[in-house]
Structures are given as structure tokens and as C-alpha cells.
Amino acid sequence: MGKIDIPMLLLATLVILMFVLVGIAIAFRNIWLVLLFLLLGSLFMGFGLYVKRKRK
């Protein structure tokens, strides 16, 4: 079993949280929160992919 990479695990959890918050914002019918959480989720995902590519 491999070693767990805690920072990347936390980053992945943060990305999932942002997209869950998009769903909650849709339920509240707040377009500004939907856009904010979509933007943050995309930025965090892009940052995670950038870090992963840099490590290899």
C-alpha cells in the first residue's frame, strides 16, 4: 500500500466541497454563489493538476 499524500488529498477534498456548494447555491437560487463556487472549484482543480504535472 502506498503512502497517502495528505496535501493532495486535502486539495481534492476542497475541490469536491466547492462543487457540492454549487449544488447548495443552486438550491438557494443564488446565481452569484453558483458562479463563485464554480470559479473556485475550477481554479483549485487546475492548481491540483498543475502541481501533479510538476511533480512528475
Distance bins in CASP14 RR format, pairs under 12 A and 6 or more apart:
PFRMAT RR
TARGET T0000
AUTHOR 0000-0000-0000
RMODE 2
METHOD distances of the structure
MODEL  1
3 9 0 0 0 0 0 1 0 0 0 0 0
4 10 0 0 0 0 0 1 0 0 0 0 0
4 12 0 0 0 0 0 1 0 0 0 0 0
5 11 0 0 0 0 1 0 0 0 0 0 0
5 12 0 0 0 0 1 0 0 0 0 0 0
5 48 0 0 0 0 0 1 0 0 0 0 0
5 51 0 0 0 0 0 1 0 0 0 0 0
5 52 0 0 0 0 1 0 0 0 0 0 0
5 55 0 0 0 0 1 0 0 0 0 0 0
6 12 0 0 0 0 0 1 0 0 0 0 0
6 13 0 0 0 0 0 1 0 0 0 0 0
7 13 0 0 0 0 0 1 0 0 0 0 0
7 14 0 0 0 0 0 1 0 0 0 0 0
7 47 0 0 0 0 0 1 0 0 0 0 0
7 48 0 0 0 0 1 0 0 0 0 0 0
7 51 0 0 0 0 1 0 0 0 0 0 0
7 52 0 0 0 0 0 1 0 0 0 0 0
7 55 0 0 0 0 0 1 0 0 0 0 0
8 14 0 0 0 0 0 1 0 0 0 0 0
8 15 0 0 0 0 0 1 0 0 0 0 0
8 44 0 0 0 0 0 1 0 0 0 0 0
8 45 0 0 0 0 0 1 0 0 0 0 0
8 47 0 0 0 0 0 1 0 0 0 0 0
8 48 1 0 0 1 0 0 0 0 0 0 0
8 49 0 0 0 0 0 1 0 0 0 0 0
8 50 0 0 0 0 0 1 0 0 0 0 0
8 51 1 0 0 1 0 0 0 0 0 0 0
8 52 1 0 0 1 0 0 0 0 0 0 0
8 54 0 0 0 0 0 1 0 0 0 0 0
8 55 0 0 0 0 1 0 0 0 0 0 0
9 15 0 0 0 0 0 1 0 0 0 0 0
9 16 0 0 0 0 0 1 0 0 0 0 0
9 48 0 0 0 0 0 1 0 0 0 0 0
10 16 0 0 0 0 0 1 0 0 0 0 0
10 17 0 0 0 0 0 1 0 0 0 0 0
10 44 0 0 0 0 0 1 0 0 0 0 0
10 48 0 0 0 0 0 1 0 0 0 0 0
10 51 0 0 0 0 0 1 0 0 0 0 0
11 17 0 0 0 0 0 1 0 0 0 0 0
11 18 0 0 0 0 0 1 0 0 0 0 0
11 41 0 0 0 0 0 1 0 0 0 0 0
11 43 0 0 0 0 0 1 0 0 0 0 0
11 44 1 0 0 1 0 0 0 0 0 0 0
11 45 0 0 0 0 1 0 0 0 0 0 0
11 46 0 0 0 0 1 0 0 0 0 0 0
11 47 1 0 0 1 0 0 0 0 0 0 0
11 48 1 0 1 0 0 0 0 0 0 0 0
11 49 0 0 0 0 0 1 0 0 0 0 0
11 50 0 0 0 0 0 1 0 0 0 0 0
11 51 1 0 0 1 0 0 0 0 0 0 0
11 52 0 0 0 0 1 0 0 0 0 0 0
12 18 0 0 0 0 0 1 0 0 0 0 0
12 19 0 0 0 0 0 1 0 0 0 0 0
12 41 0 0 0 0 0 1 0 0 0 0 0
12 44 0 0 0 0 1 0 0 0 0 0 0
12 45 0 0 0 0 1 0 0 0 0 0 0
12 46 0 0 0 0 0 1 0 0 0 0 0
12 47 0 0 0 0 0 1 0 0 0 0 0
12 48 0 0 0 0 1 0 0 0 0 0 0
12 49 0 0 0 0 0 1 0 0 0 0 0
12 51 0 0 0 0 0 1 0 0 0 0 0
12 52 0 0 0 0 0 1 0 0 0 0 0
13 19 0 0 0 0 0 1 0 0 0 0 0
13 20 0 0 0 0 0 1 0 0 0 0 0
13 41 0 0 0 0 0 1 0 0 0 0 0
13 44 0 0 0 0 0 1 0 0 0 0 0
13 48 0 0 0 0 0 1 0 0 0 0 0
14 20 0 0 0 0 0 1 0 0 0 0 0
14 21 0 0 0 0 0 1 0 0 0 0 0
14 37 0 0 0 0 0 1 0 0 0 0 0
14 40 0 0 0 0 1 0 0 0 0 0 0
14 41 1 0 0 1 0 0 0 0 0 0 0
14 43 0 0 0 0 0 1 0 0 0 0 0
14 44 1 0 1 0 0 0 0 0 0 0 0
14 45 0 0 0 0 1 0 0 0 0 0 0
14 46 0 0 0 0 0 1 0 0 0 0 0
14 47 0 0 0 0 1 0 0 0 0 0 0
14 48 0 0 0 0 1 0 0 0 0 0 0
15 21 0 0 0 0 0 1 0 0 0 0 0
15 22 0 0 0 0 0 1 0 0 0 0 0
15 37 0 0 0 0 0 1 0 0 0 0 0
15 38 0 0 0 0 0 1 0 0 0 0 0
15 40 0 0 0 0 1 0 0 0 0 0 0
15 41 1 0 1 0 0 0 0 0 0 0 0
15 42 0 0 0 0 1 0 0 0 0 0 0
15 43 0 0 0 0 1 0 0 0 0 0 0
15 44 1 0 1 0 0 0 0 0 0 0 0
15 45 1 0 1 0 0 0 0 0 0 0 0
15 46 0 0 0 0 1 0 0 0 0 0 0
15 47 0 0 0 0 1 0 0 0 0 0 0
15 48 1 0 0 1 0 0 0 0 0 0 0
15 49 0 0 0 0 0 1 0 0 0 0 0
16 22 0 0 0 0 0 1 0 0 0 0 0
16 23 0 0 0 0 0 1 0 0 0 0 0
16 37 0 0 0 0 0 1 0 0 0 0 0
16 41 0 0 0 0 1 0 0 0 0 0 0
16 44 0 0 0 0 1 0 0 0 0 0 0
16 45 0 0 0 0 1 0 0 0 0 0 0
17 23 0 0 0 0 0 1 0 0 0 0 0
17 24 0 0 0 0 0 1 0 0 0 0 0
17 37 0 0 0 0 1 0 0 0 0 0 0
17 40 0 0 0 0 1 0 0 0 0 0 0
17 41 0 0 0 0 1 0 0 0 0 0 0
17 44 0 0 0 0 1 0 0 0 0 0 0
17 45 0 0 0 0 0 1 0 0 0 0 0
18 24 0 0 0 0 0 1 0 0 0 0 0
18 25 0 0 0 0 0 1 0 0 0 0 0
18 33 0 0 0 0 0 1 0 0 0 0 0
18 34 0 0 0 0 0 1 0 0 0 0 0
18 35 0 0 0 0 0 1 0 0 0 0 0
18 36 0 0 0 0 1 0 0 0 0 0 0
18 37 1 0 1 0 0 0 0 0 0 0 0
18 38 1 0 0 1 0 0 0 0 0 0 0
18 39 0 0 0 0 1 0 0 0 0 0 0
18 40 1 0 1 0 0 0 0 0 0 0 0
18 41 1 1 0 0 0 0 0 0 0 0 0
18 42 0 0 0 0 1 0 0 0 0 0 0
18 43 0 0 0 0 1 0 0 0 0 0 0
18 44 1 0 0 1 0 0 0 0 0 0 0
18 45 0 0 0 0 1 0 0 0 0 0 0
18 46 0 0 0 0 0 1 0 0 0 0 0
18 47 0 0 0 0 0 1 0 0 0 0 0
19 25 0 0 0 0 0 1 0 0 0 0 0
19 26 0 0 0 0 0 1 0 0 0 0 0
19 34 0 0 0 0 0 1 0 0 0 0 0
19 37 1 0 0 1 0 0 0 0 0 0 0
19 38 0 0 0 0 1 0 0 0 0 0 0
19 39 0 0 0 0 0 1 0 0 0 0 0
19 40 0 0 0 0 1 0 0 0 0 0 0
19 41 1 0 0 1 0 0 0 0 0 0 0
19 42 0 0 0 0 1 0 0 0 0 0 0
19 44 0 0 0 0 1 0 0 0 0 0 0
19 45 0 0 0 0 1 0 0 0 0 0 0
20 26 0 0 0 0 0 1 0 0 0 0 0
20 27 0 0 0 0 0 1 0 0 0 0 0
20 37 0 0 0 0 1 0 0 0 0 0 0
20 38 0 0 0 0 0 1 0 0 0 0 0
20 40 0 0 0 0 0 1 0 0 0 0 0
20 41 0 0 0 0 0 1 0 0 0 0 0
21 27 0 0 0 0 0 1 0 0 0 0 0
21 28 0 0 0 0 0 1 0 0 0 0 0
21 30 0 0 0 0 0 1 0 0 0 0 0
21 33 1 0 0 1 0 0 0 0 0 0 0
21 34 0 0 0 0 1 0 0 0 0 0 0
21 35 0 0 0 0 0 1 0 0 0 0 0
21 36 0 0 0 0 1 0 0 0 0 0 0
21 37 1 0 1 0 0 0 0 0 0 0 0
21 38 0 0 0 0 1 0 0 0 0 0 0
21 39 0 0 0 0 0 1 0 0 0 0 0
21 40 0 0 0 0 1 0 0 0 0 0 0
21 41 0 0 0 0 1 0 0 0 0 0 0
21 44 0 0 0 0 0 1 0 0 0 0 0
22 28 0 0 0 0 0 1 0 0 0 0 0
22 30 0 0 0 0 0 1 0 0 0 0 0
22 31 0 0 0 0 0 1 0 0 0 0 0
22 32 0 0 0 0 0 1 0 0 0 0 0
22 33 0 0 0 0 1 0 0 0 0 0 0
22 34 1 0 1 0 0 0 0 0 0 0 0
22 35 0 0 0 0 1 0 0 0 0 0 0
22 36 0 0 0 0 1 0 0 0 0 0 0
22 37 1 0 1 0 0 0 0 0 0 0 0
22 38 1 0 1 0 0 0 0 0 0 0 0
22 39 0 0 0 0 0 1 0 0 0 0 0
22 40 0 0 0 0 1 0 0 0 0 0 0
22 41 0 0 0 0 1 0 0 0 0 0 0
22 42 0 0 0 0 0 1 0 0 0 0 0
23 29 0 0 0 0 0 1 0 0 0 0 0
23 30 0 0 0 0 0 1 0 0 0 0 0
23 33 0 0 0 0 1 0 0 0 0 0 0
23 34 1 0 0 1 0 0 0 0 0 0 0
23 37 0 0 0 0 1 0 0 0 0 0 0
23 38 0 0 0 0 1 0 0 0 0 0 0
24 30 0 0 0 0 1 0 0 0 0 0 0
24 33 0 0 0 0 1 0 0 0 0 0 0
24 34 0 0 0 0 1 0 0 0 0 0 0
24 36 0 0 0 0 0 1 0 0 0 0 0
24 37 0 0 0 0 1 0 0 0 0 0 0
25 31 0 0 0 0 1 0 0 0 0 0 0
25 32 0 0 0 0 1 0 0 0 0 0 0
25 33 1 1 0 0 0 0 0 0 0 0 0
25 34 1 0 1 0 0 0 0 0 0 0 0
25 35 0 0 0 0 1 0 0 0 0 0 0
25 36 1 0 0 1 0 0 0 0 0 0 0
25 37 1 0 1 0 0 0 0 0 0 0 0
25 38 0 0 0 0 1 0 0 0 0 0 0
25 39 0 0 0 0 0 1 0 0 0 0 0
25 40 0 0 0 0 0 1 0 0 0 0 0
26 32 0 0 0 0 0 1 0 0 0 0 0
26 33 0 0 0 0 1 0 0 0 0 0 0
26 34 1 0 1 0 0 0 0 0 0 0 0
26 35 0 0 0 0 0 1 0 0 0 0 0
26 37 0 0 0 0 1 0 0 0 0 0 0
26 38 0 0 0 0 0 1 0 0 0 0 0
27 33 0 0 0 0 0 1 0 0 0 0 0
27 34 0 0 0 0 0 1 0 0 0 0 0
28 34 0 0 0 0 1 0 0 0 0 0 0
28 37 0 0 0 0 0 1 0 0 0 0 0
30 36 0 0 0 0 1 0 0 0 0 0 0
30 37 0 0 0 0 1 0 0 0 0 0 0
31 37 0 0 0 0 0 1 0 0 0 0 0
31 38 0 0 0 0 0 1 0 0 0 0 0
32 38 0 0 0 0 0 1 0 0 0 0 0
32 39 0 0 0 0 0 1 0 0 0 0 0
33 39 0 0 0 0 0 1 0 0 0 0 0
33 40 0 0 0 0 0 1 0 0 0 0 0
34 40 0 0 0 0 0 1 0 0 0 0 0
34 41 0 0 0 0 0 1 0 0 0 0 0
35 41 0 0 0 0 0 1 0 0 0 0 0
35 42 0 0 0 0 0 1 0 0 0 0 0
36 42 0 0 0 0 0 1 0 0 0 0 0
36 43 0 0 0 0 0 1 0 0 0 0 0
37 43 0 0 0 0 0 1 0 0 0 0 0
37 44 0 0 0 0 0 1 0 0 0 0 0
38 44 0 0 0 0 0 1 0 0 0 0 0
38 45 0 0 0 0 0 1 0 0 0 0 0
39 45 0 0 0 0 0 1 0 0 0 0 0
39 46 0 0 0 0 0 1 0 0 0 0 0
40 46 0 0 0 0 0 1 0 0 0 0 0
40 47 0 0 0 0 0 1 0 0 0 0 0
41 47 0 0 0 0 1 0 0 0 0 0 0
41 48 0 0 0 0 0 1 0 0 0 0 0
41 49 0 0 0 0 0 1 0 0 0 0 0
42 48 0 0 0 0 0 1 0 0 0 0 0
42 49 0 0 0 0 0 1 0 0 0 0 0
43 49 0 0 0 0 0 1 0 0 0 0 0
43 50 0 0 0 0 0 1 0 0 0 0 0
44 50 0 0 0 0 0 1 0 0 0 0 0
44 51 0 0 0 0 0 1 0 0 0 0 0
45 51 0 0 0 0 0 1 0 0 0 0 0
45 52 0 0 0 0 0 1 0 0 0 0 0
46 52 0 0 0 0 1 0 0 0 0 0 0
46 53 0 0 0 0 1 0 0 0 0 0 0
46 54 0 0 0 0 0 1 0 0 0 0 0
47 53 0 0 0 0 0 1 0 0 0 0 0
47 54 0 0 0 0 0 1 0 0 0 0 0
48 54 0 0 0 0 1 0 0 0 0 0 0
48 55 0 0 0 0 0 1 0 0 0 0 0
49 55 0 0 0 0 0 1 0 0 0 0 0
49 56 0 0 0 0 0 1 0 0 0 0 0
50 56 0 0 0 0 0 1 0 0 0 0 0
END
